[in-house]
Amino acid sequence: MEPQRTCIGCRVTEGKSGLVRLAWVDGVGVAVDPEQRLPGRGCYLHPACVETALRRGAVGRALRRVVDRGQLADAVMDLTTSIE
Ligand SMILES: [Zn+2]
């Protein structure tokens, strides 16, 4: 069976392929991980749950990092383009 992950926006558990992975990259910050294989701490969320996750500060909490809001916004912009 496909590995299950919990969406940090809505807390629903789902197969990895239905979720988008965000990873923490040293020297960069939060990055979208389309292949879901970047090393280090990552978190998963539904594309539709991005706004909820941002509003709740769920990304920084899940990654255990202090996330720069501007940098995170840029990363999420990548996310929006990557799911087109
Ligand atoms: Zn969700």
PDB file of the backbone (N, CA, C, O) and the ligand in Angstrom, with CONECT records:
HET     ZN  A 101       1
ATOM      1  N   MET A   1       0.840  -1.200   0.000  1.00  0.00           N
ATOM      2  CA  MET A   1       0.000   0.000   0.000  1.00  0.00           C
ATOM      3  C   MET A   1       0.875   1.250   0.000  1.00  0.00           C
ATOM      4  O   MET A   1       1.986   1.258   0.530  1.00  0.00           O
ATOM      5  N   GLU A   2       0.360   2.263  -0.588  1.00  0.00           N
ATOM      6  CA  GLU A   2       1.079   3.532  -0.648  1.00  0.00           C
ATOM      7  C   GLU A   2       1.267   4.116   0.759  1.00  0.00           C
ATOM      8  O   GLU A   2       0.358   4.049   1.586  1.00  0.00           O
ATOM      9  N   PRO A   3       2.455   4.692   1.029  1.00  0.00           N
ATOM     10  CA  PRO A   3       2.660   5.314   2.347  1.00  0.00           C
ATOM     11  C   PRO A   3       1.645   6.424   2.588  1.00  0.00           C
ATOM     12  O   PRO A   3       1.324   7.199   1.688  1.00  0.00           O
ATOM     13  N   GLN A   4       1.152   6.484   3.806  1.00  0.00           N
ATOM     14  CA  GLN A   4       0.150   7.477   4.165  1.00  0.00           C
ATOM     15  C   GLN A   4       0.811   8.641   4.902  1.00  0.00           C
ATOM     16  O   GLN A   4       1.716   8.444   5.713  1.00  0.00           O
ATOM     17  N   ARG A   5       0.354   9.831   4.614  1.00  0.00           N
ATOM     18  CA  ARG A   5       0.868  11.022   5.291  1.00  0.00           C
ATOM     19  C   ARG A   5      -0.310  11.894   5.701  1.00  0.00           C
ATOM     20  O   ARG A   5      -1.393  11.817   5.119  1.00  0.00           O
ATOM     21  N   THR A   6      -0.080  12.718   6.708  1.00  0.00           N
ATOM     22  CA  THR A   6      -1.145  13.600   7.182  1.00  0.00           C
ATOM     23  C   THR A   6      -0.955  15.000   6.625  1.00  0.00           C
ATOM     24  O   THR A   6       0.133  15.570   6.709  1.00  0.00           O
ATOM     25  N   CYS A   7      -2.001  15.540   6.064  1.00  0.00           N
ATOM     26  CA  CYS A   7      -1.986  16.919   5.568  1.00  0.00           C
ATOM     27  C   CYS A   7      -1.884  17.871   6.757  1.00  0.00           C
ATOM     28  O   CYS A   7      -2.663  17.769   7.705  1.00  0.00           O
ATOM     29  N   ILE A   8      -0.915  18.805   6.706  1.00  0.00           N
ATOM     30  CA  ILE A   8      -0.751  19.728   7.830  1.00  0.00           C
ATOM     31  C   ILE A   8      -1.819  20.819   7.835  1.00  0.00           C
ATOM     32  O   ILE A   8      -1.950  21.563   8.807  1.00  0.00           O
ATOM     33  N   GLY A   9      -2.583  20.910   6.743  1.00  0.00           N
ATOM     34  CA  GLY A   9      -3.657  21.911   6.706  1.00  0.00           C
ATOM     35  C   GLY A   9      -4.928  21.390   7.353  1.00  0.00           C
ATOM     36  O   GLY A   9      -5.465  22.016   8.267  1.00  0.00           O
ATOM     37  N   CYS A  10      -5.415  20.239   6.880  1.00  0.00           N
ATOM     38  CA  CYS A  10      -6.710  19.730   7.344  1.00  0.00           C
ATOM     39  C   CYS A  10      -6.576  18.488   8.223  1.00  0.00           C
ATOM     40  O   CYS A  10      -7.580  17.975   8.717  1.00  0.00           O
ATOM     41  N   ARG A  11      -5.361  18.003   8.424  1.00  0.00           N
ATOM     42  CA  ARG A  11      -5.087  16.851   9.288  1.00  0.00           C
ATOM     43  C   ARG A  11      -5.678  15.538   8.779  1.00  0.00           C
ATOM     44  O   ARG A  11      -5.761  14.564   9.527  1.00  0.00           O
ATOM     45  N   VAL A  12      -6.080  15.506   7.531  1.00  0.00           N
ATOM     46  CA  VAL A  12      -6.596  14.265   6.957  1.00  0.00           C
ATOM     47  C   VAL A  12      -5.419  13.434   6.457  1.00  0.00           C
ATOM     48  O   VAL A  12      -4.470  13.966   5.880  1.00  0.00           O
ATOM     49  N   THR A  13      -5.491  12.134   6.681  1.00  0.00           N
ATOM     50  CA  THR A  13      -4.441  11.225   6.224  1.00  0.00           C
ATOM     51  C   THR A  13      -4.753  10.754   4.812  1.00  0.00           C
ATOM     52  O   THR A  13      -5.896  10.457   4.466  1.00  0.00           O
ATOM     53  N   GLU A  14      -3.697  10.697   4.010  1.00  0.00           N
ATOM     54  CA  GLU A  14      -3.883  10.455   2.581  1.00  0.00           C
ATOM     55  C   GLU A  14      -2.630   9.806   2.014  1.00  0.00           C
ATOM     56  O   GLU A  14      -1.547   9.937   2.586  1.00  0.00           O
ATOM     57  N   GLY A  15      -2.766   9.119   0.912  1.00  0.00           N
ATOM     58  CA  GLY A  15      -1.586   8.580   0.242  1.00  0.00           C
ATOM     59  C   GLY A  15      -0.675   9.704  -0.225  1.00  0.00           C
ATOM     60  O   GLY A  15      -1.140  10.776  -0.613  1.00  0.00           O
ATOM     61  N   LYS A  16       0.627   9.449  -0.183  1.00  0.00           N
ATOM     62  CA  LYS A  16       1.604  10.491  -0.531  1.00  0.00           C
ATOM     63  C   LYS A  16       1.346  11.150  -1.879  1.00  0.00           C
ATOM     64  O   LYS A  16       1.563  12.350  -2.046  1.00  0.00           O
ATOM     65  N   SER A  17       0.879  10.354  -2.838  1.00  0.00           N
ATOM     66  CA  SER A  17       0.731  10.896  -4.185  1.00  0.00           C
ATOM     67  C   SER A  17      -0.384  11.937  -4.277  1.00  0.00           C
ATOM     68  O   SER A  17      -0.431  12.716  -5.229  1.00  0.00           O
ATOM     69  N   GLY A  18      -1.277  11.950  -3.294  1.00  0.00           N
ATOM     70  CA  GLY A  18      -2.337  12.960  -3.288  1.00  0.00           C
ATOM     71  C   GLY A  18      -1.936  14.242  -2.578  1.00  0.00           C
ATOM     72  O   GLY A  18      -2.707  15.198  -2.495  1.00  0.00           O
ATOM     73  N   LEU A  19      -0.711  14.240  -2.068  1.00  0.00           N
ATOM     74  CA  LEU A  19      -0.247  15.388  -1.281  1.00  0.00           C
ATOM     75  C   LEU A  19       1.001  15.977  -1.917  1.00  0.00           C
ATOM     76  O   LEU A  19       1.682  15.330  -2.713  1.00  0.00           O
ATOM     77  N   VAL A  20       1.284  17.224  -1.546  1.00  0.00           N
ATOM     78  CA  VAL A  20       2.504  17.882  -1.995  1.00  0.00           C
ATOM     79  C   VAL A  20       3.457  17.939  -0.819  1.00  0.00           C
ATOM     80  O   VAL A  20       3.052  18.232   0.306  1.00  0.00           O
ATOM     81  N   ARG A  21       4.741  17.654  -1.083  1.00  0.00           N
ATOM     82  CA  ARG A  21       5.717  17.717   0.010  1.00  0.00           C
ATOM     83  C   ARG A  21       6.437  19.055  -0.001  1.00  0.00           C
ATOM     84  O   ARG A  21       6.847  19.560  -1.045  1.00  0.00           O
ATOM     85  N   LEU A  22       6.577  19.612   1.196  1.00  0.00           N
ATOM     86  CA  LEU A  22       7.445  20.773   1.394  1.00  0.00           C
ATOM     87  C   LEU A  22       8.612  20.303   2.239  1.00  0.00           C
ATOM     88  O   LEU A  22       8.429  19.540   3.187  1.00  0.00           O
ATOM     89  N   ALA A  23       9.808  20.753   1.904  1.00  0.00           N
ATOM     90  CA  ALA A  23      10.994  20.345   2.645  1.00  0.00           C
ATOM     91  C   ALA A  23      11.755  21.580   3.091  1.00  0.00           C
ATOM     92  O   ALA A  23      11.628  22.656   2.508  1.00  0.00           O
ATOM     93  N   TRP A  24      12.544  21.404   4.130  1.00  0.00           N
ATOM     94  CA  TRP A  24      13.435  22.473   4.574  1.00  0.00           C
ATOM     95  C   TRP A  24      14.788  22.259   3.942  1.00  0.00           C
ATOM     96  O   TRP A  24      15.403  21.209   4.130  1.00  0.00           O
ATOM     97  N   VAL A  25      15.266  23.245   3.191  1.00  0.00           N
ATOM     98  CA  VAL A  25      16.582  23.161   2.558  1.00  0.00           C
ATOM     99  C   VAL A  25      17.478  24.203   3.207  1.00  0.00           C
ATOM    100  O   VAL A  25      17.171  25.395   3.185  1.00  0.00           O
ATOM    101  N   ASP A  26      18.598  23.747   3.791  1.00  0.00           N
ATOM    102  CA  ASP A  26      19.518  24.676   4.446  1.00  0.00           C
ATOM    103  C   ASP A  26      20.003  25.720   3.460  1.00  0.00           C
ATOM    104  O   ASP A  26      20.365  25.402   2.327  1.00  0.00           O
ATOM    105  N   GLY A  27      20.006  26.955   3.898  1.00  0.00           N
ATOM    106  CA  GLY A  27      20.465  28.041   3.046  1.00  0.00           C
ATOM    107  C   GLY A  27      19.394  28.567   2.112  1.00  0.00           C
ATOM    108  O   GLY A  27      19.578  29.608   1.481  1.00  0.00           O
ATOM    109  N   VAL A  28      18.283  27.865   2.016  1.00  0.00           N
ATOM    110  CA  VAL A  28      17.190  28.302   1.145  1.00  0.00           C
ATOM    111  C   VAL A  28      15.952  28.598   1.970  1.00  0.00           C
ATOM    112  O   VAL A  28      15.377  29.684   1.901  1.00  0.00           O
ATOM    113  N   GLY A  29      15.557  27.605   2.752  1.00  0.00           N
ATOM    114  CA  GLY A  29      14.315  27.729   3.508  1.00  0.00           C
ATOM    115  C   GLY A  29      13.349  26.663   3.042  1.00  0.00           C
ATOM    116  O   GLY A  29      13.752  25.543   2.727  1.00  0.00           O
ATOM    117  N   VAL A  30      12.081  27.009   2.999  1.00  0.00           N
ATOM    118  CA  VAL A  30      11.078  26.039   2.587  1.00  0.00           C
ATOM    119  C   VAL A  30      11.119  25.900   1.068  1.00  0.00           C
ATOM    120  O   VAL A  30      11.171  26.895   0.346  1.00  0.00           O
ATOM    121  N   ALA A  31      11.095  24.660   0.592  1.00  0.00           N
ATOM    122  CA  ALA A  31      11.096  24.410  -0.840  1.00  0.00           C
ATOM    123  C   ALA A  31      10.051  23.357  -1.170  1.00  0.00           C
ATOM    124  O   ALA A  31       9.825  22.425  -0.398  1.00  0.00           O
ATOM    125  N   VAL A  32       9.422  23.516  -2.318  1.00  0.00           N
ATOM    126  CA  VAL A  32       8.512  22.487  -2.797  1.00  0.00           C
ATOM    127  C   VAL A  32       9.343  21.313  -3.283  1.00  0.00           C
ATOM    128  O   VAL A  32      10.374  21.495  -3.931  1.00  0.00           O
ATOM    129  N   ASP A  33       8.893  20.124  -2.969  1.00  0.00           N
ATOM    130  CA  ASP A  33       9.641  18.920  -3.291  1.00  0.00           C
ATOM    131  C   ASP A  33       8.770  18.007  -4.165  1.00  0.00           C
ATOM    132  O   ASP A  33       8.150  17.065  -3.671  1.00  0.00           O
ATOM    133  N   PRO A  34       8.734  18.299  -5.454  1.00  0.00           N
ATOM    134  CA  PRO A  34       7.812  17.569  -6.347  1.00  0.00           C
ATOM    135  C   PRO A  34       8.087  16.068  -6.399  1.00  0.00           C
ATOM    136  O   PRO A  34       7.173  15.266  -6.587  1.00  0.00           O
ATOM    137  N   GLU A  35       9.370  15.695  -6.229  1.00  0.00           N
ATOM    138  CA  GLU A  35       9.722  14.278  -6.267  1.00  0.00           C
ATOM    139  C   GLU A  35       9.551  13.610  -4.902  1.00  0.00           C
ATOM    140  O   GLU A  35       9.662  12.390  -4.780  1.00  0.00           O
ATOM    141  N   GLN A  36       9.280  14.421  -3.883  1.00  0.00           N
ATOM    142  CA  GLN A  36       9.101  13.936  -2.511  1.00  0.00           C
ATOM    143  C   GLN A  36      10.296  13.137  -2.034  1.00  0.00           C
ATOM    144  O   GLN A  36      10.147  12.113  -1.369  1.00  0.00           O
ATOM    145  N   ARG A  37      11.474  13.608  -2.375  1.00  0.00           N
ATOM    146  CA  ARG A  37      12.662  12.855  -1.937  1.00  0.00           C
ATOM    147  C   ARG A  37      13.807  13.745  -1.475  1.00  0.00           C
ATOM    148  O   ARG A  37      14.922  13.250  -1.308  1.00  0.00           O
ATOM    149  N   LEU A  38      13.583  15.025  -1.265  1.00  0.00           N
ATOM    150  CA  LEU A  38      14.640  15.856  -0.698  1.00  0.00           C
ATOM    151  C   LEU A  38      14.945  15.371   0.710  1.00  0.00           C
ATOM    152  O   LEU A  38      14.043  14.974   1.447  1.00  0.00           O
ATOM    153  N   PRO A  39      16.237  15.404   1.085  1.00  0.00           N
ATOM    154  CA  PRO A  39      16.585  14.969   2.436  1.00  0.00           C
ATOM    155  C   PRO A  39      16.111  15.990   3.469  1.00  0.00           C
ATOM    156  O   PRO A  39      15.798  17.134   3.142  1.00  0.00           O
ATOM    157  N   GLY A  40      16.069  15.559   4.678  1.00  0.00           N
ATOM    158  CA  GLY A  40      15.716  16.471   5.766  1.00  0.00           C
ATOM    159  C   GLY A  40      14.241  16.442   6.076  1.00  0.00           C
ATOM    160  O   GLY A  40      13.468  15.674   5.503  1.00  0.00           O
ATOM    161  N   ARG A  41      13.882  17.298   6.994  1.00  0.00           N
ATOM    162  CA  ARG A  41      12.520  17.307   7.486  1.00  0.00           C
ATOM    163  C   ARG A  41      11.569  17.837   6.414  1.00  0.00           C
ATOM    164  O   ARG A  41      11.853  18.831   5.744  1.00  0.00           O
ATOM    165  N   GLY A  42      10.461  17.167   6.270  1.00  0.00           N
ATOM    166  CA  GLY A  42       9.469  17.617   5.303  1.00  0.00           C
ATOM    167  C   GLY A  42       8.075  17.548   5.895  1.00  0.00           C
ATOM    168  O   GLY A  42       7.871  16.995   6.975  1.00  0.00           O
ATOM    169  N   CYS A  43       7.131  18.108   5.185  1.00  0.00           N
ATOM    170  CA  CYS A  43       5.740  17.995   5.607  1.00  0.00           C
ATOM    171  C   CYS A  43       4.891  17.874   4.342  1.00  0.00           C
ATOM    172  O   CYS A  43       5.323  18.217   3.241  1.00  0.00           O
ATOM    173  N   TYR A  44       3.683  17.382   4.533  1.00  0.00           N
ATOM    174  CA  TYR A  44       2.816  17.120   3.386  1.00  0.00           C
ATOM    175  C   TYR A  44       1.522  17.901   3.528  1.00  0.00           C
ATOM    176  O   TYR A  44       1.030  18.127   4.634  1.00  0.00           O
ATOM    177  N   LEU A  45       0.984  18.306   2.399  1.00  0.00           N
ATOM    178  CA  LEU A  45      -0.315  18.968   2.437  1.00  0.00           C
ATOM    179  C   LEU A  45      -1.005  18.871   1.079  1.00  0.00           C
ATOM    180  O   LEU A  45      -0.366  18.690   0.042  1.00  0.00           O
ATOM    181  N   HIS A  46      -2.331  18.998   1.121  1.00  0.00           N
ATOM    182  CA  HIS A  46      -3.103  19.077  -0.114  1.00  0.00           C
ATOM    183  C   HIS A  46      -2.843  20.450  -0.747  1.00  0.00           C
ATOM    184  O   HIS A  46      -2.735  21.449  -0.037  1.00  0.00           O
ATOM    185  N   PRO A  47      -2.745  20.498  -2.068  1.00  0.00           N
ATOM    186  CA  PRO A  47      -2.605  21.811  -2.710  1.00  0.00           C
ATOM    187  C   PRO A  47      -3.712  22.771  -2.258  1.00  0.00           C
ATOM    188  O   PRO A  47      -3.461  23.963  -2.087  1.00  0.00           O
ATOM    189  N   ALA A  48      -4.908  22.269  -2.069  1.00  0.00           N
ATOM    190  CA  ALA A  48      -6.030  23.121  -1.679  1.00  0.00           C
ATOM    191  C   ALA A  48      -5.925  23.591  -0.230  1.00  0.00           C
ATOM    192  O   ALA A  48      -6.644  24.505   0.175  1.00  0.00           O
ATOM    193  N   CYS A  49      -5.048  22.985   0.543  1.00  0.00           N
ATOM    194  CA  CYS A  49      -4.947  23.316   1.966  1.00  0.00           C
ATOM    195  C   CYS A  49      -3.796  24.269   2.262  1.00  0.00           C
ATOM    196  O   CYS A  49      -3.522  24.576   3.422  1.00  0.00           O
ATOM    197  N   VAL A  50      -3.123  24.735   1.216  1.00  0.00           N
ATOM    198  CA  VAL A  50      -1.965  25.606   1.415  1.00  0.00           C
ATOM    199  C   VAL A  50      -2.340  26.844   2.236  1.00  0.00           C
ATOM    200  O   VAL A  50      -1.645  27.202   3.187  1.00  0.00           O
ATOM    201  N   GLU A  51      -3.432  27.485   1.860  1.00  0.00           N
ATOM    202  CA  GLU A  51      -3.809  28.723   2.558  1.00  0.00           C
ATOM    203  C   GLU A  51      -4.103  28.468   4.026  1.00  0.00           C
ATOM    204  O   GLU A  51      -3.678  29.231   4.893  1.00  0.00           O
ATOM    205  N   THR A  52      -4.827  27.398   4.302  1.00  0.00           N
ATOM    206  CA  THR A  52      -5.129  27.048   5.690  1.00  0.00           C
ATOM    207  C   THR A  52      -3.843  26.819   6.463  1.00  0.00           C
ATOM    208  O   THR A  52      -3.686  27.302   7.584  1.00  0.00           O
ATOM    209  N   ALA A  53      -2.930  26.085   5.861  1.00  0.00           N
ATOM    210  CA  ALA A  53      -1.671  25.768   6.532  1.00  0.00           C
ATOM    211  C   ALA A  53      -0.886  27.038   6.828  1.00  0.00           C
ATOM    212  O   ALA A  53      -0.304  27.178   7.903  1.00  0.00           O
ATOM    213  N   LEU A  54      -0.873  27.961   5.872  1.00  0.00           N
ATOM    214  CA  LEU A  54      -0.142  29.213   6.072  1.00  0.00           C
ATOM    215  C   LEU A  54      -0.785  30.020   7.178  1.00  0.00           C
ATOM    216  O   LEU A  54      -0.093  30.574   8.033  1.00  0.00           O
ATOM    217  N   ARG A  55      -2.107  30.088   7.166  1.00  0.00           N
ATOM    218  CA  ARG A  55      -2.816  30.890   8.158  1.00  0.00           C
ATOM    219  C   ARG A  55      -2.544  30.370   9.569  1.00  0.00           C
ATOM    220  O   ARG A  55      -2.433  31.147  10.517  1.00  0.00           O
ATOM    221  N   ARG A  56      -2.441  29.062   9.691  1.00  0.00           N
ATOM    222  CA  ARG A  56      -2.216  28.464  11.003  1.00  0.00           C
ATOM    223  C   ARG A  56      -0.759  28.401  11.402  1.00  0.00           C
ATOM    224  O   ARG A  56      -0.434  27.980  12.512  1.00  0.00           O
ATOM    225  N   GLY A  57       0.124  28.817  10.504  1.00  0.00           N
ATOM    226  CA  GLY A  57       1.550  28.695  10.810  1.00  0.00           C
ATOM    227  C   GLY A  57       1.981  27.239  10.895  1.00  0.00           C
ATOM    228  O   GLY A  57       2.947  26.904  11.580  1.00  0.00           O
ATOM    229  N   ALA A  58       1.254  26.381  10.192  1.00  0.00           N
ATOM    230  CA  ALA A  58       1.477  24.941  10.313  1.00  0.00           C
ATOM    231  C   ALA A  58       2.785  24.498   9.662  1.00  0.00           C
ATOM    232  O   ALA A  58       3.364  23.486  10.055  1.00  0.00           O
ATOM    233  N   VAL A  59       3.249  25.250   8.673  1.00  0.00           N
ATOM    234  CA  VAL A  59       4.452  24.832   7.958  1.00  0.00           C
ATOM    235  C   VAL A  59       5.674  24.924   8.878  1.00  0.00           C
ATOM    236  O   VAL A  59       6.445  23.972   8.996  1.00  0.00           O
ATOM    237  N   GLY A  60       5.840  26.078   9.525  1.00  0.00           N
ATOM    238  CA  GLY A  60       6.966  26.257  10.441  1.00  0.00           C
ATOM    239  C   GLY A  60       6.924  25.251  11.580  1.00  0.00           C
ATOM    240  O   GLY A  60       7.956  24.739  12.014  1.00  0.00           O
ATOM    241  N   ARG A  61       5.719  24.976  12.054  1.00  0.00           N
ATOM    242  CA  ARG A  61       5.570  24.035  13.164  1.00  0.00           C
ATOM    243  C   ARG A  61       5.961  22.631  12.714  1.00  0.00           C
ATOM    244  O   ARG A  61       6.670  21.917  13.422  1.00  0.00           O
ATOM    245  N   ALA A  62       5.493  22.243  11.534  1.00  0.00           N
ATOM    246  CA  ALA A  62       5.773  20.897  11.030  1.00  0.00           C
ATOM    247  C   ALA A  62       7.264  20.725  10.732  1.00  0.00           C
ATOM    248  O   ALA A  62       7.826  19.650  10.939  1.00  0.00           O
ATOM    249  N   LEU A  63       7.892  21.789  10.248  1.00  0.00           N
ATOM    250  CA  LEU A  63       9.301  21.694   9.881  1.00  0.00           C
ATOM    251  C   LEU A  63      10.217  22.017  11.059  1.00  0.00           C
ATOM    252  O   LEU A  63      11.432  21.831  10.985  1.00  0.00           O
ATOM    253  N   ARG A  64       9.624  22.496  12.131  1.00  0.00           N
ATOM    254  CA  ARG A  64      10.385  22.904  13.318  1.00  0.00           C
ATOM    255  C   ARG A  64      11.441  23.928  12.971  1.00  0.00           C
ATOM    256  O   ARG A  64      12.592  23.829  13.394  1.00  0.00           O
ATOM    257  N   ARG A  65      11.040  24.892  12.211  1.00  0.00           N
ATOM    258  CA  ARG A  65      11.922  25.978  11.827  1.00  0.00           C
ATOM    259  C   ARG A  65      11.147  27.285  11.926  1.00  0.00           C
ATOM    260  O   ARG A  65       9.920  27.311  11.835  1.00  0.00           O
ATOM    261  N   VAL A  66      11.888  28.359  12.113  1.00  0.00           N
ATOM    262  CA  VAL A  66      11.261  29.671  12.000  1.00  0.00           C
ATOM    263  C   VAL A  66      11.243  30.031  10.520  1.00  0.00           C
ATOM    264  O   VAL A  66      12.286  30.220   9.893  1.00  0.00           O
ATOM    265  N   VAL A  67      10.049  30.120   9.988  1.00  0.00           N
ATOM    266  CA  VAL A  67       9.888  30.308   8.554  1.00  0.00           C
ATOM    267  C   VAL A  67       9.693  31.788   8.244  1.00  0.00           C
ATOM    268  O   VAL A  67       8.864  32.465   8.851  1.00  0.00           O
ATOM    269  N   ASP A  68      10.470  32.266   7.295  1.00  0.00           N
ATOM    270  CA  ASP A  68      10.308  33.633   6.843  1.00  0.00           C
ATOM    271  C   ASP A  68       9.069  33.722   5.942  1.00  0.00           C
ATOM    272  O   ASP A  68       8.949  32.986   4.962  1.00  0.00           O
ATOM    273  N   ARG A  69       8.166  34.618   6.284  1.00  0.00           N
ATOM    274  CA  ARG A  69       6.882  34.659   5.572  1.00  0.00           C
ATOM    275  C   ARG A  69       7.045  34.943   4.083  1.00  0.00           C
ATOM    276  O   ARG A  69       6.351  34.358   3.251  1.00  0.00           O
ATOM    277  N   GLY A  70       7.975  35.851   3.753  1.00  0.00           N
ATOM    278  CA  GLY A  70       8.189  36.189   2.353  1.00  0.00           C
ATOM    279  C   GLY A  70       8.755  35.009   1.584  1.00  0.00           C
ATOM    280  O   GLY A  70       8.343  34.717   0.461  1.00  0.00           O
ATOM    281  N   GLN A  71       9.711  34.337   2.218  1.00  0.00           N
ATOM    282  CA  GLN A  71      10.323  33.177   1.579  1.00  0.00           C
ATOM    283  C   GLN A  71       9.296  32.067   1.403  1.00  0.00           C
ATOM    284  O   GLN A  71       9.263  31.389   0.375  1.00  0.00           O
ATOM    285  N   LEU A  72       8.467  31.893   2.411  1.00  0.00           N
ATOM    286  CA  LEU A  72       7.431  30.865   2.333  1.00  0.00           C
ATOM    287  C   LEU A  72       6.432  31.185   1.215  1.00  0.00           C
ATOM    288  O   LEU A  72       5.993  30.299   0.481  1.00  0.00           O
ATOM    289  N   ALA A  73       6.089  32.455   1.106  1.00  0.00           N
ATOM    290  CA  ALA A  73       5.164  32.862   0.041  1.00  0.00           C
ATOM    291  C   ALA A  73       5.739  32.533  -1.333  1.00  0.00           C
ATOM    292  O   ALA A  73       5.022  32.088  -2.230  1.00  0.00           O
ATOM    293  N   ASP A  74       7.067  32.763  -1.487  1.00  0.00           N
ATOM    294  CA  ASP A  74       7.723  32.420  -2.748  1.00  0.00           C
ATOM    295  C   ASP A  74       7.656  30.919  -3.018  1.00  0.00           C
ATOM    296  O   ASP A  74       7.392  30.490  -4.142  1.00  0.00           O
ATOM    297  N   ALA A  75       7.898  30.129  -1.976  1.00  0.00           N
ATOM    298  CA  ALA A  75       7.877  28.679  -2.129  1.00  0.00           C
ATOM    299  C   ALA A  75       6.483  28.209  -2.538  1.00  0.00           C
ATOM    300  O   ALA A  75       6.331  27.319  -3.374  1.00  0.00           O
ATOM    301  N   VAL A  76       5.482  28.821  -1.937  1.00  0.00           N
ATOM    302  CA  VAL A  76       4.117  28.427  -2.243  1.00  0.00           C
ATOM    303  C   VAL A  76       3.734  28.843  -3.657  1.00  0.00           C
ATOM    304  O   VAL A  76       2.919  28.195  -4.314  1.00  0.00           O
ATOM    305  N   MET A  77       4.337  29.933  -4.108  1.00  0.00           N
ATOM    306  CA  MET A  77       4.096  30.330  -5.490  1.00  0.00           C
ATOM    307  C   MET A  77       4.622  29.241  -6.429  1.00  0.00           C
ATOM    308  O   MET A  77       3.994  28.914  -7.437  1.00  0.00           O
ATOM    309  N   ASP A  78       5.796  28.683  -6.074  1.00  0.00           N
ATOM    310  CA  ASP A  78       6.329  27.540  -6.822  1.00  0.00           C
ATOM    311  C   ASP A  78       5.342  26.397  -6.816  1.00  0.00           C
ATOM    312  O   ASP A  78       5.134  25.721  -7.824  1.00  0.00           O
ATOM    313  N   LEU A  79       4.740  26.195  -5.663  1.00  0.00           N
ATOM    314  CA  LEU A  79       3.794  25.092  -5.515  1.00  0.00           C
ATOM    315  C   LEU A  79       2.620  25.268  -6.464  1.00  0.00           C
ATOM    316  O   LEU A  79       2.191  24.322  -7.126  1.00  0.00           O
ATOM    317  N   THR A  80       2.109  26.487  -6.522  1.00  0.00           N
ATOM    318  CA  THR A  80       0.981  26.755  -7.397  1.00  0.00           C
ATOM    319  C   THR A  80       1.345  26.465  -8.850  1.00  0.00           C
ATOM    320  O   THR A  80       0.536  25.913  -9.596  1.00  0.00           O
ATOM    321  N   THR A  81       2.563  26.839  -9.253  1.00  0.00           N
ATOM    322  CA  THR A  81       2.958  26.586 -10.639  1.00  0.00           C
ATOM    323  C   THR A  81       3.207  25.098 -10.875  1.00  0.00           C
ATOM    324  O   THR A  81       2.949  24.585 -11.964  1.00  0.00           O
ATOM    325  N   SER A  82       3.713  24.406  -9.846  1.00  0.00           N
ATOM    326  CA  SER A  82       4.074  23.007 -10.058  1.00  0.00           C
ATOM    327  C   SER A  82       2.844  22.093 -10.187  1.00  0.00           C
ATOM    328  O   SER A  82       2.964  20.971 -10.678  1.00  0.00           O
ATOM    329  N   ILE A  83       1.683  22.552  -9.757  1.00  0.00           N
ATOM    330  CA  ILE A  83       0.505  21.688  -9.874  1.00  0.00           C
ATOM    331  C   ILE A  83      -0.348  22.049 -11.087  1.00  0.00           C
ATOM    332  O   ILE A  83      -1.409  21.458 -11.289  1.00  0.00           O
ATOM    333  N   GLU A  84       0.091  22.993 -11.884  1.00  0.00           N
ATOM    334  CA  GLU A  84      -0.658  23.348 -13.076  1.00  0.00           C
ATOM    335  C   GLU A  84      -0.587  22.242 -14.117  1.00  0.00           C
ATOM    336  O   GLU A  84      -1.166  22.372 -15.196  1.00  0.00           O
TER     337      GLU A  84
HETATM  338 ZN    ZN A 101      -5.585  18.931   3.496  1.00  0.00          ZN2+
END
